[in-house]
Amino acid sequence: MVGDAAIFLCLGLIAGGLHWAGIATVATQSSWTLLASGMVLLMIHVVVERTSRVF
């Protein structure tokens, strides 16, 4: 997900440089959404992994 967020961010920056405001807005909003959801899923994975170890 973080890789997809980086791609959308690059597309948003390119679209912003070309003055395509609508496409740049959608791409950057998508990148922030993917980045935030990826971080939340990473935190959930870290917490669950630590508590479910059985020796």
C-alpha distance matrix in Angstrom:
0.0 3.8 5.3 5.1 6.2 8.7 9.9 10.6 12.2 14.3 15.3 16.3 18.3 20.1 20.9 22.2 24.3 25.8 26.6 24.6 24.0 22.6 19.9 19.0 18.8 16.6 14.1 14.1 14.0 10.9 9.2 10.7 9.7 5.9 6.7 9.3 7.9 5.5 8.9 10.9 9.6 10.1 13.5 14.4 13.9 16.0 18.7 19.1 19.3 22.0 24.1 24.2 25.8 29.1 31.7
3.8 0.0 3.8 5.4 4.9 6.3 8.8 9.9 10.4 12.4 14.3 15.0 16.4 18.5 19.8 20.7 22.5 24.4 25.3 23.8 23.2 22.5 19.8 18.2 18.3 16.7 13.9 13.1 13.7 11.3 8.4 9.6 10.0 6.7 5.4 8.8 8.9 6.1 8.1 11.2 10.8 10.3 13.4 15.2 14.7 16.0 18.9 20.0 19.9 22.2 24.6 25.2 26.5 30.0 32.4
5.3 3.8 0.0 3.8 5.3 5.1 6.4 8.8 9.8 10.8 12.6 14.2 15.4 16.8 18.5 19.9 21.3 22.9 24.4 22.9 22.9 22.2 19.1 17.8 18.6 16.9 13.6 13.6 14.9 12.2 9.5 11.8 12.5 9.1 8.7 12.3 12.3 9.6 11.9 14.9 14.1 13.5 16.8 18.5 17.6 18.9 22.1 22.9 22.4 24.9 27.5 27.7 28.8 32.1 34.3
5.1 5.4 3.8 0.0 3.8 5.4 5.1 6.3 8.5 9.9 10.6 12.2 14.3 15.4 16.4 18.1 20.0 21.2 22.4 20.4 20.4 19.2 16.1 15.3 16.0 13.8 10.7 11.4 12.4 9.3 7.3 10.3 10.5 7.2 8.3 11.8 11.4 9.8 12.8 15.2 14.5 14.9 18.1 19.4 18.9 20.7 23.5 24.1 24.2 26.8 29.0 29.2 30.6 33.9 36.4
6.2 4.9 5.3 3.8 0.0 3.8 5.4 5.2 6.1 8.6 9.9 10.3 12.2 14.2 15.1 16.1 18.2 19.9 20.6 19.0 18.4 17.6 14.9 13.4 13.6 12.1 9.0 8.5 9.6 7.2 4.2 6.9 7.9 5.4 5.6 9.2 10.0 8.9 11.1 13.7 14.0 14.3 17.0 18.8 18.9 20.4 22.9 24.0 24.4 26.7 28.9 29.5 31.1 34.6 37.0
8.7 6.3 5.1 5.4 3.8 0.0 3.8 5.5 5.0 6.2 8.6 9.7 10.5 12.4 14.1 15.1 16.5 18.5 19.8 18.7 18.6 18.5 15.5 13.5 14.6 13.8 10.2 9.6 11.8 10.1 6.7 9.3 11.3 9.1 8.3 12.0 13.3 11.7 13.3 16.5 16.7 16.3 19.1 21.2 21.0 22.0 24.9 26.2 26.1 28.2 30.7 31.4 32.7 36.2 38.4
9.9 8.8 6.4 5.1 5.4 3.8 0.0 3.8 5.4 5.2 6.2 8.6 9.9 10.7 12.2 14.1 15.4 16.7 18.3 16.8 17.3 16.9 13.6 12.3 14.0 12.7 9.0 9.8 12.2 10.1 7.8 11.2 12.7 10.5 10.9 14.6 15.3 14.0 16.2 19.1 18.9 19.0 22.0 23.7 23.3 24.8 27.6 28.6 28.5 30.9 33.3 33.7 35.0 38.4 40.6
10.6 9.9 8.8 6.3 5.2 5.5 3.8 0.0 3.8 5.4 5.0 6.0 8.6 9.8 10.3 12.0 14.1 15.2 16.1 14.3 14.3 13.5 10.4 9.2 10.4 8.9 5.2 6.4 8.7 6.7 5.1 8.9 10.3 9.0 10.1 13.3 14.2 13.8 16.1 18.5 18.8 19.4 22.1 23.7 23.9 25.5 28.0 29.0 29.4 31.8 33.9 34.5 36.1 39.5 42.0
12.2 10.4 9.8 8.5 6.1 5.0 5.4 3.8 0.0 3.8 5.4 5.0 6.2 8.6 9.8 10.3 12.2 14.2 15.0 14.0 13.7 13.9 11.2 8.7 10.0 9.9 6.4 5.4 8.6 8.1 5.5 8.1 10.8 10.2 9.9 13.1 14.9 14.4 15.9 18.6 19.6 19.7 22.0 24.1 24.5 25.6 28.1 29.6 30.0 31.9 34.3 35.1 36.7 40.3 42.6
14.3 12.4 10.8 9.9 8.6 6.2 5.2 5.4 3.8 0.0 3.8 5.4 5.1 6.2 8.5 9.7 10.6 12.5 14.2 13.5 14.2 14.8 11.8 9.6 12.0 12.1 8.5 8.5 12.0 11.4 9.1 11.9 14.5 13.5 13.2 16.6 18.2 17.3 18.9 21.9 22.5 22.4 24.9 27.1 27.1 28.1 30.9 32.2 32.3 34.3 36.8 37.6 38.9 42.4 44.5
15.3 14.3 12.6 10.6 9.9 8.6 6.2 5.0 5.4 3.8 0.0 3.8 5.5 5.1 6.0 8.4 9.8 10.6 12.2 10.8 11.8 12.0 8.6 7.3 10.2 9.8 6.5 8.0 11.3 10.5 9.4 12.7 14.7 13.9 14.7 17.8 19.1 18.7 20.7 23.3 23.8 24.2 26.8 28.6 28.7 30.2 32.7 33.9 34.1 36.4 38.7 39.3 40.8 44.2 46.6
16.3 15.0 14.2 12.2 10.3 9.7 8.6 6.0 5.0 5.4 3.8 0.0 3.8 5.5 5.1 6.0 8.5 9.8 10.3 9.0 9.0 9.6 6.9 4.2 6.9 7.6 4.8 5.2 8.8 9.3 8.5 10.9 13.3 13.5 14.1 16.7 18.4 18.6 20.2 22.6 23.7 24.2 26.4 28.3 29.0 30.3 32.5 33.9 34.5 36.6 38.7 39.6 41.3 44.8 47.3
18.3 16.4 15.4 14.3 12.2 10.5 9.9 8.6 6.2 5.1 5.5 3.8 0.0 3.8 5.5 5.0 6.1 8.7 9.7 9.9 10.3 12.0 9.8 6.7 9.5 11.1 8.5 7.9 11.6 12.5 10.9 12.9 15.9 16.0 15.8 18.5 20.7 20.5 21.6 24.4 25.6 25.7 27.8 30.1 30.6 31.5 33.9 35.6 35.9 37.8 40.1 41.2 42.6 46.3 48.5
20.1 18.5 16.8 15.4 14.2 12.4 10.7 9.8 8.6 6.2 5.1 5.5 3.8 0.0 3.8 5.4 5.0 6.3 8.7 8.8 10.6 12.3 9.7 7.7 11.3 12.5 10.0 10.6 14.2 14.6 13.4 16.0 18.5 18.4 18.5 21.5 23.3 23.0 24.5 27.2 28.1 28.3 30.6 32.8 33.0 34.1 36.7 38.1 38.3 40.4 42.8 43.6 45.0 48.5 50.7
20.9 19.8 18.5 16.4 15.1 14.1 12.2 10.3 9.8 8.5 6.0 5.1 5.5 3.8 0.0 3.8 5.4 5.1 6.2 5.2 7.1 8.6 6.3 5.0 8.8 10.0 8.5 9.8 12.9 13.6 13.4 15.9 18.0 18.4 19.1 21.7 23.3 23.6 25.3 27.6 28.6 29.2 31.5 33.3 33.9 35.3 37.6 38.9 39.5 41.6 43.7 44.5 46.2 49.7 52.1
22.2 20.7 19.9 18.1 16.1 15.1 14.1 12.0 10.3 9.7 8.4 6.0 5.0 5.4 3.8 0.0 3.8 5.3 4.9 5.6 6.1 8.9 7.9 5.2 8.2 10.7 9.7 9.6 12.7 14.3 13.9 15.5 18.2 19.1 19.3 21.5 23.7 24.1 25.3 27.6 29.1 29.6 31.5 33.6 34.4 35.5 37.7 39.3 40.0 41.8 44.0 45.1 46.8 50.4 52.8
24.3 22.5 21.3 20.0 18.2 16.5 15.4 14.1 12.2 10.6 9.8 8.5 6.1 5.0 5.4 3.8 0.0 3.8 5.4 7.6 9.2 12.2 11.1 8.8 11.9 14.3 12.9 12.8 16.1 17.5 16.7 18.5 21.3 21.8 21.8 24.3 26.5 26.6 27.7 30.3 31.6 31.8 33.8 36.1 36.7 37.6 39.9 41.7 42.1 43.8 46.2 47.3 48.8 52.4 54.6
25.8 24.4 22.9 21.2 19.9 18.5 16.7 15.2 14.2 12.5 10.6 9.8 8.7 6.3 5.1 5.3 3.8 0.0 3.8 5.6 8.5 11.2 10.1 9.1 12.5 14.5 13.5 14.3 17.4 18.5 18.3 20.4 22.8 23.3 23.8 26.3 28.2 28.4 29.9 32.3 33.5 33.9 36.1 38.1 38.7 39.9 42.2 43.7 44.2 46.2 48.4 49.3 50.9 54.4 56.8
26.6 25.3 24.4 22.4 20.6 19.8 18.3 16.1 15.0 14.2 12.2 10.3 9.7 8.7 6.2 4.9 5.4 3.8 0.0 3.8 5.6 8.9 9.2 8.2 10.7 13.3 13.2 13.7 16.3 18.0 18.3 19.9 22.2 23.3 23.9 25.9 27.9 28.6 30.0 32.1 33.6 34.3 36.1 38.1 39.0 40.2 42.3 43.9 44.7 46.6 48.6 49.7 51.5 55.0 57.5
24.6 23.8 22.9 20.4 19.0 18.7 16.8 14.3 14.0 13.5 10.8 9.0 9.9 8.8 5.2 5.6 7.6 5.6 3.8 0.0 3.8 5.8 5.8 6.1 8.6 10.4 10.8 12.1 14.3 15.6 16.5 18.4 20.1 21.2 22.4 24.4 26.0 26.9 28.5 30.4 31.7 32.7 34.7 36.4 37.3 38.8 40.8 42.1 43.0 45.1 47.0 47.9 49.8 53.3 55.9
24.0 23.2 22.9 20.4 18.4 18.6 17.3 14.3 13.7 14.2 11.8 9.0 10.3 10.6 7.1 6.1 9.2 8.5 5.6 3.8 0.0 3.8 5.6 5.1 6.0 8.7 10.0 10.5 12.0 14.1 15.3 16.5 18.2 19.9 20.9 22.4 24.2 25.5 26.9 28.6 30.2 31.4 33.0 34.7 36.0 37.4 39.1 40.6 41.7 43.7 45.4 46.5 48.6 52.1 54.8
22.6 22.5 22.2 19.2 17.6 18.5 16.9 13.5 13.9 14.8 12.0 9.6 12.0 12.3 8.6 8.9 12.2 11.2 8.9 5.8 3.8 0.0 3.8 5.5 5.3 6.4 8.7 10.2 10.8 12.4 14.4 15.7 16.7 18.4 20.1 21.4 22.7 24.3 26.0 27.3 28.7 30.3 32.0 33.3 34.6 36.4 38.0 39.1 40.5 42.6 44.1 45.0 47.3 50.7 53.6
19.9 19.8 19.1 16.1 14.9 15.5 13.6 10.4 11.2 11.8 8.6 6.9 9.8 9.7 6.3 7.9 11.1 10.1 9.2 5.8 5.6 3.8 0.0 3.8 5.5 5.3 6.1 8.6 9.9 10.6 12.2 14.4 15.4 16.4 18.2 20.0 21.1 22.2 24.3 25.9 26.8 28.3 30.3 31.6 32.6 34.4 36.3 37.3 38.4 40.7 42.4 43.1 45.2 48.6 51.3
19.0 18.2 17.8 15.3 13.4 13.5 12.3 9.2 8.7 9.6 7.3 4.2 6.7 7.7 5.0 5.2 8.8 9.1 8.2 6.1 5.1 5.5 3.8 0.0 3.8 5.6 5.2 6.1 8.4 9.9 10.5 12.3 14.2 15.3 16.4 18.3 20.0 20.9 22.5 24.4 25.7 26.7 28.6 30.3 31.3 32.8 34.8 36.1 37.1 39.1 41.0 41.9 43.9 47.4 50.1
18.8 18.3 18.6 16.0 13.6 14.6 14.0 10.4 10.0 12.0 10.2 6.9 9.5 11.3 8.8 8.2 11.9 12.5 10.7 8.6 6.0 5.3 5.5 3.8 0.0 3.8 5.5 5.4 6.0 8.5 9.9 10.8 12.2 14.2 15.4 16.6 18.3 19.9 21.3 22.7 24.3 25.7 27.2 28.8 30.2 31.7 33.3 34.7 36.0 38.0 39.6 40.6 42.8 46.4 49.2
16.6 16.7 16.9 13.8 12.1 13.8 12.7 8.9 9.9 12.1 9.8 7.6 11.1 12.5 10.0 10.7 14.3 14.5 13.3 10.4 8.7 6.4 5.3 5.6 3.8 0.0 3.8 5.6 5.2 6.0 8.6 10.1 10.5 12.1 14.1 15.4 16.4 18.0 20.0 21.2 22.3 24.1 25.9 27.0 28.3 30.2 31.8 32.8 34.2 36.4 37.9 38.6 40.9 44.3 47.3
14.1 13.9 13.6 10.7 9.0 10.2 9.0 5.2 6.4 8.5 6.5 4.8 8.5 10.0 8.5 9.7 12.9 13.5 13.2 10.8 10.0 8.7 6.1 5.2 5.5 3.8 0.0 3.8 5.5 5.1 6.2 8.8 9.9 10.5 12.1 14.3 15.4 16.2 18.3 20.0 21.0 22.2 24.4 25.8 26.6 28.4 30.4 31.4 32.4 34.7 36.5 37.2 39.2 42.6 45.4
14.1 13.1 13.6 11.4 8.5 9.6 9.8 6.4 5.4 8.5 8.0 5.2 7.9 10.6 9.8 9.6 12.8 14.3 13.7 12.1 10.5 10.2 8.6 6.1 5.4 5.6 3.8 0.0 3.8 5.3 5.0 6.3 8.6 9.9 10.4 12.3 14.2 15.2 16.5 18.4 19.9 20.9 22.6 24.4 25.6 26.9 28.8 30.3 31.3 33.2 35.1 36.1 38.1 41.7 44.4
14.0 13.7 14.9 12.4 9.6 11.8 12.2 8.7 8.6 12.0 11.3 8.8 11.6 14.2 12.9 12.7 16.1 17.4 16.3 14.3 12.0 10.8 9.9 8.4 6.0 5.2 5.5 3.8 0.0 3.8 5.4 5.3 6.2 8.7 9.9 10.7 12.3 14.2 15.5 16.7 18.4 19.9 21.3 22.8 24.3 25.9 27.4 28.7 30.2 32.1 33.6 34.7 37.0 40.5 43.4
10.9 11.3 12.2 9.3 7.2 10.1 10.1 6.7 8.1 11.4 10.5 9.3 12.5 14.6 13.6 14.3 17.5 18.5 18.0 15.6 14.1 12.4 10.6 9.9 8.5 6.0 5.1 5.3 3.8 0.0 3.8 5.5 5.1 6.1 8.5 9.9 10.6 12.0 14.2 15.4 16.4 18.1 20.0 21.1 22.3 24.2 25.9 26.9 28.1 30.4 31.9 32.7 34.9 38.3 41.2
9.2 8.4 9.5 7.3 4.2 6.7 7.8 5.1 5.5 9.1 9.4 8.5 10.9 13.4 13.4 13.9 16.7 18.3 18.3 16.5 15.3 14.4 12.2 10.5 9.9 8.6 6.2 5.0 5.4 3.8 0.0 3.8 5.4 5.2 6.0 8.5 9.9 10.4 12.2 14.2 15.3 16.2 18.3 20.0 20.8 22.4 24.4 25.7 26.6 28.7 30.6 31.4 33.4 36.9 39.6
10.7 9.6 11.8 10.3 6.9 9.3 11.2 8.9 8.1 11.9 12.7 10.9 12.9 16.0 15.9 15.5 18.5 20.4 19.9 18.4 16.5 15.7 14.4 12.3 10.8 10.1 8.8 6.3 5.3 5.5 3.8 0.0 3.8 5.5 5.0 6.0 8.5 9.8 10.5 12.3 14.2 15.2 16.5 18.4 19.8 21.1 22.7 24.3 25.6 27.3 29.0 30.3 32.4 36.0 38.7
9.7 10.0 12.5 10.5 7.9 11.3 12.7 10.3 10.8 14.5 14.7 13.3 15.9 18.5 18.0 18.2 21.3 22.8 22.2 20.1 18.2 16.7 15.4 14.2 12.2 10.5 9.9 8.6 6.2 5.1 5.4 3.8 0.0 3.8 5.5 5.2 6.1 8.4 10.0 10.7 12.2 14.1 15.5 16.6 18.3 20.0 21.4 22.6 24.1 26.2 27.5 28.5 30.9 34.4 37.4
5.9 6.7 9.1 7.2 5.4 9.1 10.5 9.0 10.2 13.5 13.9 13.5 16.0 18.4 18.4 19.1 21.8 23.3 23.3 21.2 19.9 18.4 16.4 15.3 14.2 12.1 10.5 9.9 8.7 6.1 5.2 5.5 3.8 0.0 3.8 5.5 5.2 5.9 8.5 9.9 10.4 12.0 14.2 15.3 16.2 18.2 20.0 20.9 22.1 24.4 26.0 26.7 28.8 32.3 35.1
6.7 5.4 8.7 8.3 5.6 8.3 10.9 10.1 9.9 13.2 14.7 14.1 15.8 18.5 19.1 19.3 21.8 23.8 23.9 22.4 20.9 20.1 18.2 16.4 15.4 14.1 12.1 10.4 9.9 8.5 6.0 5.0 5.5 3.8 0.0 3.8 5.6 5.1 6.2 8.7 10.0 10.5 12.4 14.3 15.2 16.5 18.5 20.0 20.9 22.8 24.7 25.8 27.7 31.3 34.0
9.3 8.8 12.3 11.8 9.2 12.0 14.6 13.3 13.1 16.6 17.8 16.7 18.5 21.5 21.7 21.5 24.3 26.3 25.9 24.4 22.4 21.4 20.0 18.3 16.6 15.4 14.3 12.3 10.7 9.9 8.5 6.0 5.2 5.5 3.8 0.0 3.8 5.4 5.2 6.3 8.7 9.8 10.7 12.5 14.3 15.4 16.8 18.5 19.9 21.6 23.1 24.5 26.7 30.3 33.2
7.9 8.9 12.3 11.4 10.0 13.3 15.3 14.2 14.9 18.2 19.1 18.4 20.7 23.3 23.3 23.7 26.5 28.2 27.9 26.0 24.2 22.7 21.1 20.0 18.3 16.4 15.4 14.2 12.3 10.6 9.9 8.5 6.1 5.2 5.6 3.8 0.0 3.8 5.4 5.1 6.2 8.5 9.9 10.6 12.2 14.3 15.5 16.5 18.1 20.2 21.5 22.4 24.9 28.3 31.3
5.5 6.1 9.6 9.8 8.9 11.7 14.0 13.8 14.4 17.3 18.7 18.6 20.5 23.0 23.6 24.1 26.6 28.4 28.6 26.9 25.5 24.3 22.2 20.9 19.9 18.0 16.2 15.2 14.2 12.0 10.4 9.8 8.4 5.9 5.1 5.4 3.8 0.0 3.8 5.5 5.1 6.1 8.7 9.9 10.4 12.3 14.3 15.3 16.2 18.5 20.3 21.0 23.1 26.6 29.3
8.9 8.1 11.9 12.8 11.1 13.3 16.2 16.1 15.9 18.9 20.7 20.2 21.6 24.5 25.3 25.3 27.7 29.9 30.0 28.5 26.9 26.0 24.3 22.5 21.3 20.0 18.3 16.5 15.5 14.2 12.2 10.5 10.0 8.5 6.2 5.2 5.4 3.8 0.0 3.8 5.4 5.0 6.2 8.6 9.8 10.5 12.4 14.2 15.2 16.8 18.7 20.1 22.0 25.7 28.3
10.9 11.2 14.9 15.2 13.7 16.5 19.1 18.5 18.6 21.9 23.3 22.6 24.4 27.2 27.6 27.6 30.3 32.3 32.1 30.4 28.6 27.3 25.9 24.4 22.7 21.2 20.0 18.4 16.7 15.4 14.2 12.3 10.7 9.9 8.7 6.3 5.1 5.5 3.8 0.0 3.8 5.4 5.2 6.3 8.6 10.0 10.7 12.3 14.1 15.7 17.0 18.4 20.8 24.4 27.3
9.6 10.8 14.1 14.5 14.0 16.7 18.9 18.8 19.6 22.5 23.8 23.7 25.6 28.1 28.6 29.1 31.6 33.5 33.6 31.7 30.2 28.7 26.8 25.7 24.3 22.3 21.0 19.9 18.4 16.4 15.3 14.2 12.2 10.4 10.0 8.7 6.2 5.1 5.4 3.8 0.0 3.8 5.5 5.1 6.1 8.6 10.0 10.5 12.0 14.4 15.6 16.3 18.7 22.1 25.2
10.1 10.3 13.5 14.9 14.3 16.3 19.0 19.4 19.7 22.4 24.2 24.2 25.7 28.3 29.2 29.6 31.8 33.9 34.3 32.7 31.4 30.3 28.3 26.7 25.7 24.1 22.2 20.9 19.9 18.1 16.2 15.2 14.1 12.0 10.5 9.8 8.5 6.1 5.0 5.4 3.8 0.0 3.8 5.4 5.0 6.2 8.7 10.0 10.4 12.5 14.6 15.5 17.3 20.9 23.6
13.5 13.4 16.8 18.1 17.0 19.1 22.0 22.1 22.0 24.9 26.8 26.4 27.8 30.6 31.5 31.5 33.8 36.1 36.1 34.7 33.0 32.0 30.3 28.6 27.2 25.9 24.4 22.6 21.3 20.0 18.3 16.5 15.5 14.2 12.4 10.7 9.9 8.7 6.2 5.2 5.5 3.8 0.0 3.8 5.4 5.1 6.2 8.6 9.9 10.9 12.6 14.4 16.4 20.1 22.8
14.4 15.2 18.5 19.4 18.8 21.2 23.7 23.7 24.1 27.1 28.6 28.3 30.1 32.8 33.3 33.6 36.1 38.1 38.1 36.4 34.7 33.3 31.6 30.3 28.8 27.0 25.8 24.4 22.8 21.1 20.0 18.4 16.6 15.3 14.3 12.5 10.6 9.9 8.6 6.3 5.1 5.4 3.8 0.0 3.8 5.5 5.2 6.1 8.4 10.1 10.9 12.1 14.8 18.2 21.4
13.9 14.7 17.6 18.9 18.9 21.0 23.3 23.9 24.5 27.1 28.7 29.0 30.6 33.0 33.9 34.4 36.7 38.7 39.0 37.3 36.0 34.6 32.6 31.3 30.2 28.3 26.6 25.6 24.3 22.3 20.8 19.8 18.3 16.2 15.2 14.3 12.2 10.4 9.8 8.6 6.1 5.0 5.4 3.8 0.0 3.8 5.6 5.3 5.9 8.6 10.2 10.6 12.7 16.2 19.1
16.0 16.0 18.9 20.7 20.4 22.0 24.8 25.5 25.6 28.1 30.2 30.3 31.5 34.1 35.3 35.5 37.6 39.9 40.2 38.8 37.4 36.4 34.4 32.8 31.7 30.2 28.4 26.9 25.9 24.2 22.4 21.1 20.0 18.2 16.5 15.4 14.3 12.3 10.5 10.0 8.6 6.2 5.1 5.5 3.8 0.0 3.8 5.6 5.2 6.3 8.9 10.3 11.7 15.5 17.9
18.7 18.9 22.1 23.5 22.9 24.9 27.6 28.0 28.1 30.9 32.7 32.5 33.9 36.7 37.6 37.7 39.9 42.2 42.3 40.8 39.1 38.0 36.3 34.8 33.3 31.8 30.4 28.8 27.4 25.9 24.4 22.7 21.4 20.0 18.5 16.8 15.5 14.3 12.4 10.7 10.0 8.7 6.2 5.2 5.6 3.8 0.0 3.8 5.5 5.4 6.5 8.8 11.0 14.5 17.3
19.1 20.0 22.9 24.1 24.0 26.2 28.6 29.0 29.6 32.2 33.9 33.9 35.6 38.1 38.9 39.3 41.7 43.7 43.9 42.1 40.6 39.1 37.3 36.1 34.7 32.8 31.4 30.3 28.7 26.9 25.7 24.3 22.6 20.9 20.0 18.5 16.5 15.3 14.2 12.3 10.5 10.0 8.6 6.1 5.3 5.6 3.8 0.0 3.8 5.5 5.4 6.1 9.0 12.3 15.5
19.3 19.9 22.4 24.2 24.4 26.1 28.5 29.4 30.0 32.3 34.1 34.5 35.9 38.3 39.5 40.0 42.1 44.2 44.7 43.0 41.7 40.5 38.4 37.1 36.0 34.2 32.4 31.3 30.2 28.1 26.6 25.6 24.1 22.1 20.9 19.9 18.1 16.2 15.2 14.1 12.0 10.4 9.9 8.4 5.9 5.2 5.5 3.8 0.0 3.8 5.6 5.6 6.9 10.5 13.3
22.0 22.2 24.9 26.8 26.7 28.2 30.9 31.8 31.9 34.3 36.4 36.6 37.8 40.4 41.6 41.8 43.8 46.2 46.6 45.1 43.7 42.6 40.7 39.1 38.0 36.4 34.7 33.2 32.1 30.4 28.7 27.3 26.2 24.4 22.8 21.6 20.2 18.5 16.8 15.7 14.4 12.5 10.9 10.1 8.6 6.3 5.4 5.5 3.8 0.0 3.8 5.8 6.3 9.9 12.2
24.1 24.6 27.5 29.0 28.9 30.7 33.3 33.9 34.3 36.8 38.7 38.7 40.1 42.8 43.7 44.0 46.2 48.4 48.6 47.0 45.4 44.1 42.4 41.0 39.6 37.9 36.5 35.1 33.6 31.9 30.6 29.0 27.5 26.0 24.7 23.1 21.5 20.3 18.7 17.0 15.6 14.6 12.6 10.9 10.2 8.9 6.5 5.4 5.6 3.8 0.0 3.8 5.9 8.8 11.7
24.2 25.2 27.7 29.2 29.5 31.4 33.7 34.5 35.1 37.6 39.3 39.6 41.2 43.6 44.5 45.1 47.3 49.3 49.7 47.9 46.5 45.0 43.1 41.9 40.6 38.6 37.2 36.1 34.7 32.7 31.4 30.3 28.5 26.7 25.8 24.5 22.4 21.0 20.1 18.4 16.3 15.5 14.4 12.1 10.6 10.3 8.8 6.1 5.6 5.8 3.8 0.0 3.8 6.3 9.9
25.8 26.5 28.8 30.6 31.1 32.7 35.0 36.1 36.7 38.9 40.8 41.3 42.6 45.0 46.2 46.8 48.8 50.9 51.5 49.8 48.6 47.3 45.2 43.9 42.8 40.9 39.2 38.1 37.0 34.9 33.4 32.4 30.9 28.8 27.7 26.7 24.9 23.1 22.0 20.8 18.7 17.3 16.4 14.8 12.7 11.7 11.0 9.0 6.9 6.3 5.9 3.8 0.0 3.8 6.6
29.1 30.0 32.1 33.9 34.6 36.2 38.4 39.5 40.3 42.4 44.2 44.8 46.3 48.5 49.7 50.4 52.4 54.4 55.0 53.3 52.1 50.7 48.6 47.4 46.4 44.3 42.6 41.7 40.5 38.3 36.9 36.0 34.4 32.3 31.3 30.3 28.3 26.6 25.7 24.4 22.1 20.9 20.1 18.2 16.2 15.5 14.5 12.3 10.5 9.9 8.8 6.3 3.8 0.0 3.8
31.7 32.4 34.3 36.4 37.0 38.4 40.6 42.0 42.6 44.5 46.6 47.3 48.5 50.7 52.1 52.8 54.6 56.8 57.5 55.9 54.8 53.6 51.3 50.1 49.2 47.3 45.4 44.4 43.4 41.2 39.6 38.7 37.4 35.1 34.0 33.2 31.3 29.3 28.3 27.3 25.2 23.6 22.8 21.4 19.1 17.9 17.3 15.5 13.3 12.2 11.7 9.9 6.6 3.8 0.0
